[in-house]
Amino acid sequence: MSSPLVLPAAGTRAPLRSRLLPLLGAAVIAATYTMLVLLQPTEAAAGLSNWPAAVAFAGYLAGAILLLAGVLPQLPVSVVAVIPVGMVLNIVLGQFVGSTLVPLYLDSIGTVLVGLLAGRSAGAATGVLGSLVWSLFNPTVLPFAAGAAVIGFLAGAVGPWVLRRAWLAPVAGFLAGVVAAVISAPVAAFVYGGTSGAATGAIVAMFRAMGDSLLASVTKQALISDPADKAVAFLVAALLVLALPRRVRLQFPLPRRAARD
Amino acid sequence: MTRLHPFTGLAFATSAALVCLAADRWWLSLAIILACLALAARRRVGGRLAVAGGAVLAPLWLSQLLVHAAFDRTGSQVLLAGGPVRLTVEGLTTAGGLGLRAGAFAAVFLLFSLTLDRHALIRALDQAGLPAQLGYIIAAVLALVPATMERARSIAQAQAVRGAGGRGLANRLSSARLLAVPLVLASLQDATERSSALQLRGFPAGRERTQLRTVTARRWELPAGAAALCLAALLVVLLTLGVIR
Protein backbone atom coordinates (compact mmCIF):
# COMPACT_ATOMS: atom_id res chain seq x y z
CA MET A 1 0.00 0.00 0.00
CA SER A 2 1.20 3.55 -0.63
CA SER A 3 3.30 5.23 2.05
CA PRO A 4 1.48 7.51 4.49
CA LEU A 5 1.20 11.09 3.24
CA VAL A 6 2.27 12.40 6.65
CA LEU A 7 5.78 11.46 7.75
CA PRO A 8 6.00 9.83 11.19
CA ALA A 9 7.82 11.78 13.89
CA ALA A 10 11.41 10.61 14.21
CA GLY A 11 12.10 8.13 16.99
CA THR A 12 8.42 7.49 17.87
CA ARG A 13 7.69 4.09 19.42
CA ALA A 14 4.40 2.38 20.01
CA PRO A 15 3.04 3.39 23.44
CA LEU A 16 3.48 0.89 26.25
CA ARG A 17 -0.26 0.08 26.25
CA SER A 18 -0.09 -1.02 22.60
CA ARG A 19 2.79 -3.37 23.37
CA LEU A 20 1.28 -4.78 26.56
CA LEU A 21 -2.33 -5.34 25.43
CA PRO A 22 -1.54 -7.87 22.65
CA LEU A 23 0.73 -9.77 25.05
CA LEU A 24 -1.99 -9.71 27.69
CA GLY A 25 -4.55 -10.90 25.11
CA ALA A 26 -2.29 -13.77 24.05
CA ALA A 27 -1.73 -14.65 27.73
CA VAL A 28 -5.50 -14.71 28.40
CA ILE A 29 -6.07 -17.00 25.38
CA ALA A 30 -3.23 -19.30 26.46
CA ALA A 31 -4.47 -19.37 30.07
CA THR A 32 -8.04 -20.16 28.94
CA TYR A 33 -6.81 -23.00 26.76
CA THR A 34 -4.56 -24.41 29.48
CA MET A 35 -7.35 -24.24 32.06
CA LEU A 36 -9.83 -25.99 29.75
CA VAL A 37 -7.40 -28.73 28.81
CA LEU A 38 -5.97 -29.35 32.28
CA LEU A 39 -9.35 -29.32 34.06
CA GLN A 40 -11.26 -31.28 31.45
CA PRO A 41 -14.95 -31.32 32.40
CA THR A 42 -17.15 -34.35 32.86
CA GLU A 43 -18.33 -36.38 29.90
CA ALA A 44 -21.25 -35.28 27.80
CA ALA A 45 -23.32 -38.35 28.50
CA ALA A 46 -23.44 -37.40 32.17
CA GLY A 47 -24.34 -33.83 31.20
CA LEU A 48 -21.62 -31.31 30.41
CA SER A 49 -20.25 -29.29 33.32
CA ASN A 50 -21.51 -25.75 33.13
CA TRP A 51 -18.34 -23.70 33.69
CA PRO A 52 -16.23 -24.59 30.60
CA ALA A 53 -18.73 -23.10 28.15
CA ALA A 54 -18.76 -19.72 29.91
CA VAL A 55 -14.97 -19.81 30.43
CA ALA A 56 -14.25 -20.73 26.79
CA PHE A 57 -16.63 -18.05 25.48
CA ALA A 58 -15.55 -15.25 27.85
CA GLY A 59 -11.80 -16.10 27.98
CA TYR A 60 -11.22 -16.44 24.24
CA LEU A 61 -13.38 -13.42 23.38
CA ALA A 62 -11.72 -11.22 26.03
CA GLY A 63 -8.25 -12.29 24.83
CA ALA A 64 -9.13 -11.54 21.20
CA ILE A 65 -10.55 -8.10 22.11
CA LEU A 66 -7.44 -7.21 24.18
CA LEU A 67 -5.30 -8.20 21.21
CA LEU A 68 -7.39 -6.01 18.91
CA ALA A 69 -7.33 -3.05 21.35
CA GLY A 70 -3.53 -3.11 21.36
CA VAL A 71 -3.02 -3.63 17.64
CA LEU A 72 -5.70 -1.51 15.97
CA PRO A 73 -4.61 2.02 16.99
CA GLN A 74 -1.06 1.30 15.76
CA LEU A 75 -2.00 0.23 12.24
CA PRO A 76 -1.28 2.78 9.49
CA VAL A 77 -4.28 4.12 7.57
CA SER A 78 -3.18 2.27 4.44
CA VAL A 79 -3.50 -1.04 6.30
CA VAL A 80 -6.79 -0.03 7.99
CA ALA A 81 -8.21 0.57 4.50
CA VAL A 82 -7.32 -2.94 3.31
CA ILE A 83 -8.68 -4.84 6.38
CA PRO A 84 -12.37 -4.47 5.34
CA VAL A 85 -11.45 -5.87 1.91
CA GLY A 86 -10.06 -9.01 3.56
CA MET A 87 -13.13 -9.38 5.75
CA VAL A 88 -15.50 -9.00 2.78
CA LEU A 89 -13.47 -11.47 0.69
CA ASN A 90 -13.84 -14.01 3.53
CA ILE A 91 -17.60 -13.70 3.21
CA VAL A 92 -17.92 -13.48 -0.60
CA LEU A 93 -15.30 -16.11 -1.56
CA GLY A 94 -16.45 -18.37 1.31
CA GLN A 95 -20.01 -18.20 0.02
CA PHE A 96 -18.90 -18.83 -3.58
CA VAL A 97 -16.86 -21.88 -2.54
CA GLY A 98 -19.84 -23.11 -0.52
CA SER A 99 -22.03 -22.90 -3.63
CA THR A 100 -19.57 -25.04 -5.64
CA LEU A 101 -19.99 -27.99 -3.22
CA VAL A 102 -16.25 -28.12 -2.48
CA PRO A 103 -16.02 -29.84 0.95
CA LEU A 104 -13.91 -27.06 2.53
CA TYR A 105 -14.83 -23.83 4.35
CA LEU A 106 -12.26 -21.47 2.75
CA ASP A 107 -13.72 -18.63 4.78
CA SER A 108 -10.32 -17.35 5.89
CA ILE A 109 -8.81 -16.50 2.49
CA GLY A 110 -9.30 -12.76 3.11
CA THR A 111 -7.65 -12.96 6.56
CA VAL A 112 -4.66 -14.82 5.11
CA LEU A 113 -4.51 -12.38 2.18
CA VAL A 114 -4.31 -9.36 4.53
CA GLY A 115 -1.68 -11.18 6.63
CA LEU A 116 0.42 -11.90 3.51
CA LEU A 117 0.10 -8.31 2.29
CA ALA A 118 0.30 -6.26 5.48
CA GLY A 119 1.87 -8.43 8.21
CA ARG A 120 1.11 -10.12 11.53
CA SER A 121 -0.75 -7.30 13.31
CA ALA A 122 -3.02 -6.60 10.35
CA GLY A 123 -3.70 -10.34 9.90
CA ALA A 124 -4.58 -10.82 13.58
CA ALA A 125 -6.81 -7.72 13.58
CA THR A 126 -8.60 -8.95 10.44
CA GLY A 127 -9.24 -12.33 12.08
CA VAL A 128 -10.75 -10.85 15.25
CA LEU A 129 -12.75 -8.15 13.47
CA GLY A 130 -13.96 -10.65 10.89
CA SER A 131 -15.43 -12.83 13.64
CA LEU A 132 -16.97 -9.84 15.45
CA VAL A 133 -18.66 -8.43 12.33
CA TRP A 134 -19.66 -11.85 10.93
CA SER A 135 -21.30 -12.60 14.29
CA LEU A 136 -23.88 -9.92 13.45
CA PHE A 137 -25.16 -12.40 10.83
CA ASN A 138 -24.05 -15.70 12.43
CA PRO A 139 -23.49 -15.47 16.22
CA THR A 140 -22.03 -18.98 16.42
CA VAL A 141 -18.68 -17.74 15.01
CA LEU A 142 -18.17 -15.26 17.88
CA PRO A 143 -16.25 -17.57 20.26
CA PHE A 144 -13.86 -18.58 17.43
CA ALA A 145 -12.36 -15.05 17.23
CA ALA A 146 -9.11 -16.14 18.92
CA GLY A 147 -8.55 -18.95 16.38
CA ALA A 148 -9.15 -16.53 13.49
CA ALA A 149 -6.63 -14.09 15.02
CA VAL A 150 -4.00 -16.82 15.18
CA ILE A 151 -4.53 -17.68 11.50
CA GLY A 152 -4.04 -14.03 10.47
CA PHE A 153 -1.01 -13.66 12.74
CA LEU A 154 0.66 -16.80 11.37
CA ALA A 155 -0.07 -15.73 7.77
CA GLY A 156 1.74 -12.46 8.46
CA ALA A 157 4.61 -14.26 10.20
CA VAL A 158 5.31 -16.58 7.25
CA GLY A 159 4.43 -14.01 4.56
CA PRO A 160 7.99 -13.03 3.51
CA TRP A 161 8.96 -16.69 2.89
CA VAL A 162 5.67 -17.72 1.28
CA LEU A 163 5.76 -14.81 -1.18
CA ARG A 164 9.29 -15.76 -2.28
CA ARG A 165 8.53 -19.49 -2.62
CA ALA A 166 4.83 -20.13 -3.31
CA TRP A 167 5.26 -23.89 -2.78
CA LEU A 168 5.79 -23.14 0.92
CA ALA A 169 2.24 -21.75 1.19
CA PRO A 170 0.39 -25.08 1.62
CA VAL A 171 3.06 -26.28 4.08
CA ALA A 172 2.71 -23.10 6.16
CA GLY A 173 -1.08 -23.33 5.89
CA PHE A 174 -1.04 -26.95 7.03
CA LEU A 175 1.00 -26.04 10.13
CA ALA A 176 -1.18 -22.98 10.82
CA GLY A 177 -4.22 -25.25 10.53
CA VAL A 178 -2.81 -27.57 13.19
CA VAL A 179 -2.37 -24.62 15.59
CA ALA A 180 -5.84 -23.27 14.76
CA ALA A 181 -7.39 -26.70 15.29
CA VAL A 182 -5.82 -27.09 18.72
CA ILE A 183 -6.96 -23.60 19.80
CA SER A 184 -10.49 -23.88 18.39
CA ALA A 185 -11.28 -27.42 19.58
CA PRO A 186 -12.18 -26.44 23.20
CA VAL A 187 -14.67 -23.85 21.89
CA ALA A 188 -16.35 -26.36 19.61
CA ALA A 189 -16.37 -29.01 22.34
CA PHE A 190 -17.43 -27.00 25.38
CA VAL A 191 -19.54 -24.16 23.92
CA TYR A 192 -21.36 -26.21 21.27
CA GLY A 193 -20.84 -29.78 22.48
CA GLY A 194 -19.35 -30.85 19.14
CA THR A 195 -18.90 -28.98 15.87
CA SER A 196 -20.97 -26.51 13.90
CA GLY A 197 -21.31 -28.60 10.72
CA ALA A 198 -23.07 -31.88 9.95
CA ALA A 199 -20.17 -33.44 8.02
CA THR A 200 -17.61 -32.58 10.70
CA GLY A 201 -20.13 -33.72 13.33
CA ALA A 202 -20.18 -37.16 11.68
CA ILE A 203 -16.39 -37.41 12.08
CA VAL A 204 -16.63 -36.40 15.77
CA ALA A 205 -19.40 -38.99 16.25
CA MET A 206 -17.12 -41.64 14.73
CA PHE A 207 -14.34 -40.88 17.23
CA ARG A 208 -16.88 -40.77 20.09
CA ALA A 209 -18.18 -44.20 19.03
CA MET A 210 -14.59 -45.46 19.26
CA GLY A 211 -14.49 -44.39 22.91
CA ASP A 212 -12.66 -41.03 22.79
CA SER A 213 -13.58 -38.16 25.12
CA LEU A 214 -15.49 -35.23 23.63
CA LEU A 215 -12.45 -32.90 23.62
CA ALA A 216 -10.21 -35.61 22.12
CA SER A 217 -12.82 -36.39 19.41
CA VAL A 218 -13.30 -32.73 18.46
CA THR A 219 -9.53 -32.11 18.47
CA LYS A 220 -8.93 -35.13 16.18
CA GLN A 221 -11.71 -33.97 13.84
CA ALA A 222 -10.27 -30.45 13.78
CA LEU A 223 -6.82 -31.86 13.07
CA ILE A 224 -8.30 -33.65 10.03
CA SER A 225 -10.33 -30.73 8.66
CA ASP A 226 -8.43 -27.56 9.54
CA PRO A 227 -4.91 -28.26 8.19
CA ALA A 228 -6.31 -29.22 4.77
CA ASP A 229 -8.61 -26.19 4.74
CA LYS A 230 -5.86 -23.78 5.77
CA ALA A 231 -3.34 -25.33 3.35
CA VAL A 232 -5.74 -24.56 0.48
CA ALA A 233 -6.56 -21.09 1.91
CA PHE A 234 -2.84 -20.17 2.20
CA LEU A 235 -2.12 -21.49 -1.31
CA VAL A 236 -5.06 -19.61 -2.84
CA ALA A 237 -4.18 -16.38 -0.98
CA ALA A 238 -0.50 -16.62 -1.99
CA LEU A 239 -1.43 -17.28 -5.64
CA LEU A 240 -3.86 -14.34 -5.55
CA VAL A 241 -1.10 -12.04 -4.23
CA LEU A 242 1.34 -13.28 -6.88
CA ALA A 243 -1.35 -12.92 -9.59
CA LEU A 244 -1.75 -9.24 -8.76
CA PRO A 245 0.01 -6.83 -11.11
CA ARG A 246 3.47 -5.91 -9.77
CA ARG A 247 2.41 -2.24 -9.56
CA VAL A 248 -0.39 -3.13 -7.11
CA ARG A 249 1.51 -5.86 -5.25
CA LEU A 250 4.53 -3.73 -4.41
CA GLN A 251 2.35 -1.12 -2.71
CA PHE A 252 2.11 -3.48 0.30
CA PRO A 253 4.87 -3.99 2.88
CA LEU A 254 5.38 -7.78 2.79
CA PRO A 255 5.46 -8.24 -1.02
CA ARG A 256 7.79 -5.21 -1.15
CA ARG A 257 10.12 -6.83 1.40
CA ALA A 258 9.93 -10.18 -0.45
CA ALA A 259 10.86 -8.46 -3.74
CA ARG A 260 13.75 -6.58 -2.09
CA ASP A 261 15.37 -9.63 -0.42
CA MET B 1 -40.85 2.28 19.65
CA THR B 2 -37.63 3.89 20.92
CA ARG B 3 -34.51 1.84 20.32
CA LEU B 4 -32.09 0.99 23.11
CA HIS B 5 -28.62 2.49 23.01
CA PRO B 6 -26.43 -0.06 21.14
CA PHE B 7 -24.23 -0.65 24.21
CA THR B 8 -27.28 -1.34 26.40
CA GLY B 9 -28.51 -3.96 23.94
CA LEU B 10 -25.03 -5.48 23.72
CA ALA B 11 -24.77 -5.63 27.54
CA PHE B 12 -28.18 -7.36 27.83
CA ALA B 13 -27.33 -9.83 25.03
CA THR B 14 -23.91 -10.68 26.50
CA SER B 15 -25.39 -11.13 30.00
CA ALA B 16 -28.13 -13.44 28.73
CA ALA B 17 -25.63 -15.47 26.68
CA LEU B 18 -23.23 -15.84 29.63
CA VAL B 19 -26.02 -16.90 32.02
CA CYS B 20 -27.48 -19.47 29.60
CA LEU B 21 -24.00 -20.94 28.92
CA ALA B 22 -23.06 -21.09 32.61
CA ALA B 23 -26.42 -22.27 33.98
CA ASP B 24 -26.92 -24.97 31.31
CA ARG B 25 -30.58 -25.55 32.29
CA TRP B 26 -32.87 -26.58 29.46
CA TRP B 27 -35.81 -24.63 30.90
CA LEU B 28 -33.74 -21.43 31.17
CA SER B 29 -32.49 -21.80 27.58
CA LEU B 30 -36.06 -22.41 26.39
CA ALA B 31 -37.32 -19.38 28.35
CA ILE B 32 -34.60 -17.18 26.78
CA ILE B 33 -35.49 -18.43 23.27
CA LEU B 34 -39.21 -17.76 23.84
CA ALA B 35 -38.47 -14.31 25.30
CA CYS B 36 -36.30 -13.48 22.27
CA LEU B 37 -39.07 -14.62 19.88
CA ALA B 38 -41.67 -12.54 21.76
CA LEU B 39 -39.44 -9.44 21.75
CA ALA B 40 -38.65 -10.00 18.07
CA ALA B 41 -42.37 -10.32 17.24
CA ARG B 42 -42.99 -7.06 19.11
CA ARG B 43 -40.31 -5.36 16.99
CA ARG B 44 -41.76 -7.03 13.83
CA VAL B 45 -38.62 -9.08 13.15
CA GLY B 46 -39.97 -12.40 14.48
CA GLY B 47 -39.98 -14.06 11.04
CA ARG B 48 -36.45 -12.93 10.25
CA LEU B 49 -35.21 -14.15 13.64
CA ALA B 50 -36.79 -17.56 13.09
CA VAL B 51 -35.40 -17.92 9.54
CA ALA B 52 -31.89 -16.67 10.41
CA GLY B 53 -31.80 -18.75 13.60
CA GLY B 54 -32.94 -21.86 11.73
CA ALA B 55 -30.29 -21.40 9.02
CA VAL B 56 -27.53 -20.88 11.60
CA LEU B 57 -28.60 -23.63 13.99
CA ALA B 58 -29.75 -26.46 11.67
CA PRO B 59 -26.23 -27.83 10.93
CA LEU B 60 -25.23 -27.33 14.58
CA TRP B 61 -28.25 -29.30 15.85
CA LEU B 62 -27.61 -32.07 13.33
CA SER B 63 -24.01 -32.26 14.50
CA GLN B 64 -25.06 -32.41 18.18
CA LEU B 65 -27.55 -35.15 17.37
CA LEU B 66 -24.84 -37.19 15.62
CA VAL B 67 -22.21 -36.60 18.33
CA HIS B 68 -24.33 -37.19 21.44
CA ALA B 69 -27.41 -39.20 20.50
CA ALA B 70 -26.99 -41.35 17.41
CA PHE B 71 -23.95 -43.38 18.50
CA ASP B 72 -24.28 -43.20 22.31
CA ARG B 73 -22.41 -46.08 23.96
CA THR B 74 -23.13 -45.24 27.61
CA GLY B 75 -26.91 -44.63 27.90
CA SER B 76 -29.06 -47.40 29.36
CA GLN B 77 -32.50 -46.60 27.88
CA VAL B 78 -32.05 -47.66 24.25
CA LEU B 79 -34.66 -46.42 21.78
CA LEU B 80 -33.12 -47.74 18.58
CA ALA B 81 -30.11 -49.95 17.90
CA GLY B 82 -28.69 -51.33 14.67
CA GLY B 83 -25.09 -51.56 13.44
CA PRO B 84 -23.08 -48.69 14.93
CA VAL B 85 -26.27 -46.68 15.60
CA ARG B 86 -27.43 -46.69 19.23
CA LEU B 87 -30.05 -44.03 20.00
CA THR B 88 -30.67 -43.58 23.73
CA VAL B 89 -32.89 -41.40 25.91
CA GLU B 90 -29.82 -40.09 27.76
CA GLY B 91 -28.08 -39.15 24.48
CA LEU B 92 -31.20 -37.39 23.18
CA THR B 93 -31.52 -35.50 26.48
CA THR B 94 -27.91 -34.30 26.27
CA ALA B 95 -28.24 -33.32 22.59
CA GLY B 96 -31.55 -31.55 23.30
CA GLY B 97 -30.05 -29.60 26.23
CA LEU B 98 -27.03 -28.56 24.18
CA GLY B 99 -29.26 -27.66 21.24
CA LEU B 100 -31.46 -25.44 23.38
CA ARG B 101 -28.37 -23.79 24.92
CA ALA B 102 -26.88 -23.07 21.49
CA GLY B 103 -30.33 -21.86 20.36
CA ALA B 104 -30.57 -19.39 23.26
CA PHE B 105 -27.01 -18.19 22.63
CA ALA B 106 -27.73 -17.56 18.93
CA ALA B 107 -31.19 -16.07 19.59
CA VAL B 108 -29.99 -13.31 21.95
CA PHE B 109 -27.24 -12.15 19.60
CA LEU B 110 -29.45 -12.43 16.49
CA LEU B 111 -32.15 -10.37 18.23
CA PHE B 112 -29.51 -7.76 19.11
CA SER B 113 -28.27 -7.75 15.51
CA LEU B 114 -31.74 -7.56 13.92
CA THR B 115 -32.90 -4.68 16.15
CA LEU B 116 -29.60 -2.80 15.98
CA ASP B 117 -29.24 0.53 14.21
CA ARG B 118 -25.78 -0.19 12.75
CA HIS B 119 -25.04 3.48 12.07
CA ALA B 120 -25.86 4.23 15.72
CA LEU B 121 -23.44 1.47 16.82
CA ILE B 122 -20.60 2.97 14.79
CA ARG B 123 -21.38 6.44 16.12
CA ALA B 124 -21.59 5.12 19.69
CA LEU B 125 -18.19 3.39 19.33
CA ASP B 126 -16.70 6.69 18.18
CA GLN B 127 -18.38 8.67 20.97
CA ALA B 128 -17.11 6.19 23.57
CA GLY B 129 -13.53 7.08 22.68
CA LEU B 130 -12.75 3.73 21.05
CA PRO B 131 -10.27 3.88 18.14
CA ALA B 132 -11.88 5.51 15.10
CA GLN B 133 -10.40 2.67 13.03
CA LEU B 134 -12.85 0.23 14.64
CA GLY B 135 -15.91 2.24 13.60
CA TYR B 136 -14.48 2.76 10.10
CA ILE B 137 -13.79 -0.94 9.56
CA ILE B 138 -17.27 -2.02 10.72
CA ALA B 139 -18.94 0.67 8.57
CA ALA B 140 -16.78 -0.21 5.57
CA VAL B 141 -17.54 -3.94 5.81
CA LEU B 142 -21.29 -3.37 6.11
CA ALA B 143 -21.18 -1.13 3.03
CA LEU B 144 -18.75 -3.31 1.06
CA VAL B 145 -20.51 -6.69 1.46
CA PRO B 146 -23.44 -5.89 -0.91
CA ALA B 147 -21.16 -3.90 -3.26
CA THR B 148 -18.62 -6.73 -3.53
CA MET B 149 -21.38 -9.35 -3.96
CA GLU B 150 -22.74 -7.26 -6.85
CA ARG B 151 -19.25 -6.91 -8.34
CA ALA B 152 -18.71 -10.70 -8.06
CA ARG B 153 -22.04 -11.26 -9.88
CA SER B 154 -21.06 -8.83 -12.65
CA ILE B 155 -17.64 -10.47 -13.09
CA ALA B 156 -19.22 -13.96 -13.17
CA GLN B 157 -21.72 -12.80 -15.82
CA ALA B 158 -18.97 -11.21 -17.91
CA GLN B 159 -16.86 -14.38 -17.73
CA ALA B 160 -19.92 -16.50 -18.64
CA VAL B 161 -20.47 -14.34 -21.74
CA ARG B 162 -16.82 -15.01 -22.68
CA GLY B 163 -17.56 -18.73 -22.45
CA ALA B 164 -15.78 -19.44 -19.15
CA GLY B 165 -17.03 -22.16 -16.82
CA GLY B 166 -18.51 -25.56 -17.52
CA ARG B 167 -18.55 -28.95 -15.87
CA GLY B 168 -15.66 -30.80 -14.30
CA LEU B 169 -13.12 -29.90 -11.64
CA ALA B 170 -10.70 -28.15 -14.02
CA ASN B 171 -13.44 -25.89 -15.39
CA ARG B 172 -14.70 -25.10 -11.88
CA LEU B 173 -11.19 -24.16 -10.73
CA SER B 174 -10.69 -22.08 -13.87
CA SER B 175 -13.97 -20.20 -13.33
CA ALA B 176 -13.05 -19.64 -9.65
CA ARG B 177 -9.71 -18.11 -10.73
CA LEU B 178 -11.41 -15.96 -13.37
CA LEU B 179 -13.74 -14.65 -10.67
CA ALA B 180 -11.29 -14.28 -7.79
CA VAL B 181 -8.37 -12.49 -9.47
CA PRO B 182 -10.32 -9.51 -10.91
CA LEU B 183 -12.45 -9.33 -7.74
CA VAL B 184 -9.40 -9.14 -5.45
CA LEU B 185 -7.56 -6.78 -7.80
CA ALA B 186 -10.49 -4.36 -8.05
CA SER B 187 -11.12 -4.50 -4.28
CA LEU B 188 -7.48 -3.74 -3.47
CA GLN B 189 -7.42 -0.94 -6.03
CA ASP B 190 -10.47 0.61 -4.34
CA ALA B 191 -8.80 0.21 -0.92
CA THR B 192 -5.73 2.08 -2.20
CA GLU B 193 -7.88 4.96 -3.35
CA ARG B 194 -9.84 5.01 -0.07
CA SER B 195 -6.57 5.01 1.87
CA SER B 196 -5.37 8.15 0.07
CA ALA B 197 -8.74 9.84 0.66
CA LEU B 198 -8.67 8.95 4.37
CA GLN B 199 -5.12 10.23 4.81
CA LEU B 200 -5.91 13.46 2.97
CA ARG B 201 -8.75 14.05 5.44
CA GLY B 202 -6.51 13.41 8.45
CA PHE B 203 -8.01 10.07 9.50
CA PRO B 204 -8.09 9.18 12.35
CA ALA B 205 -8.69 12.72 13.56
CA GLY B 206 -8.82 13.61 17.25
CA ARG B 207 -12.03 13.55 19.27
CA GLU B 208 -12.45 17.32 18.98
CA ARG B 209 -13.84 17.22 15.44
CA THR B 210 -17.43 18.34 14.79
CA GLN B 211 -19.96 15.53 15.24
CA LEU B 212 -23.00 15.72 13.00
CA ARG B 213 -24.93 13.05 14.90
CA THR B 214 -24.95 11.99 18.53
CA VAL B 215 -26.35 8.80 20.03
CA THR B 216 -27.68 9.24 23.54
CA ALA B 217 -28.74 6.67 26.12
CA ARG B 218 -31.73 7.23 28.40
CA ARG B 219 -30.83 7.83 32.03
CA TRP B 220 -31.64 4.28 33.20
CA GLU B 221 -29.80 2.47 30.40
CA LEU B 222 -26.18 2.73 31.59
CA PRO B 223 -26.87 1.51 35.18
CA ALA B 224 -29.22 -1.21 33.87
CA GLY B 225 -26.62 -2.51 31.39
CA ALA B 226 -23.85 -2.43 33.99
CA ALA B 227 -26.10 -4.17 36.56
CA ALA B 228 -27.00 -6.90 34.04
CA LEU B 229 -23.32 -7.59 33.28
CA CYS B 230 -22.34 -7.60 36.99
CA LEU B 231 -25.26 -9.91 37.84
CA ALA B 232 -24.32 -12.28 35.01
CA ALA B 233 -20.66 -12.32 36.13
CA LEU B 234 -21.73 -13.03 39.73
CA LEU B 235 -23.99 -15.88 38.60
CA VAL B 236 -21.18 -17.39 36.50
CA VAL B 237 -18.83 -17.27 39.52
CA LEU B 238 -21.43 -18.80 41.87
CA LEU B 239 -22.26 -21.55 39.36
CA THR B 240 -18.57 -22.24 38.75
CA LEU B 241 -17.83 -22.49 42.47
CA GLY B 242 -20.84 -24.76 42.94
CA VAL B 243 -22.62 -22.37 45.36
CA ILE B 244 -25.70 -22.56 43.08
CA ARG B 245 -26.60 -25.98 41.74
Interface residues (C-beta under 8 A of the other chain):
Chain A: M1 S2 P4 L5 V6 E43 A44 A45 G47 L48 N50 W51 A53 A54 V55 F57 A58 L68 A69 L72 P73 L75 V77 S78 V80 A81 V82 I83 P84 V85 M87 V88 L89 I91 V92 L93 F96 V97 T100 L113 L129 L132 V133 S135 L136 F137 N138 P139 T140 L142 V191 Y192 G193 G194 T195 S196 G197 A198 T200 G201 A202 V204 A205 M206 R208 A209 G211 L214 S217 V236 L240 A243 L244 P245 V248 Q251
Chain B: A17 L18 L21 A22 A23 D24 A52 V56 L57 P59 L60 L62 S63 Q64 L65 L66 V67 H68 A70 F71 D72 R73 T74 G75 P84 E90 G91 T94 A95 G97 L98 R101 A102 F105 A106 V108 F109 L110 S113 L116 R118 P131 Q133 L134 Y136 I137 I138 A140 V141 L142 L144 V145 T148 M149 A152 R172 A176 L179 A180 V181 L183 V184 L185 S187 L188 Q189 D190 A191 T192 R194 S195 S196 L198 Q199 L200 F203 P204 V236 L239 T240
